[in-house]
Amino acid sequence: MVSSAEEAAFEVGIKFGTLYHQFAGTPVSPASAGSLETAIAEAIENQPHCVDVTVDVLEDALEAELADGPAEYTELTGRFMEVEVVVDYEGTRAVARMAMDDGYPLMELVNVGE
């Protein structure tokens, strides 16, 4: 038998997998960052048990990336965003975050509890 805490942790992991692999590679610029944040959050919040998604596209990092390049946009990757996802499974909440760690976008379970 799986506990509610284990199920909540599983569900938050599924949300992150969907989020990252669905949106990585999306063209993004500082001008479109806000609308992309909203689109990602609203898309992931549609999934079962998801109660909150916060997406912060790091506009300063985008601007630095684009400063010397020939294009006015780049591809969205983990280094350009910070994300928090909260799910609630039968009264148990799981909170996970994504941030860069040594150049790699790590998704970590921050808290599971009631």
Stockholm file with secondary structure:
# STOCKHOLM 1.0

chainA/1-114         MVSSAEEAAFEVGIKFGTLYHQFAGTPVSPASAGSLETAIAEAIENQPHCVDVTVDVLEDALEAELADGPAEYTELTGRFMEVEVVVDYEGTRAVARMAMDDGYPLMELVNVGE
#=GR chainA/1-114 SS CCCHHHHHHHHHHHHHHHHHHHHTTCEECTTTHHHHHHHHHHHHHTSTTEEEEEEEECHHHHHHHHTTSSSSCEECCGGGEEEEEEEEETTEEEEEEEEEETTEEEEEEEEEEC
#=GC SS_cons         CCCHHHHHHHHHHHHHHHHHHHHTTCEECTTTHHHHHHHHHHHHHTSTTEEEEEEEECHHHHHHHHTTSSSSCEECCGGGEEEEEEEEETTEEEEEEEEEETTEEEEEEEEEEC
//
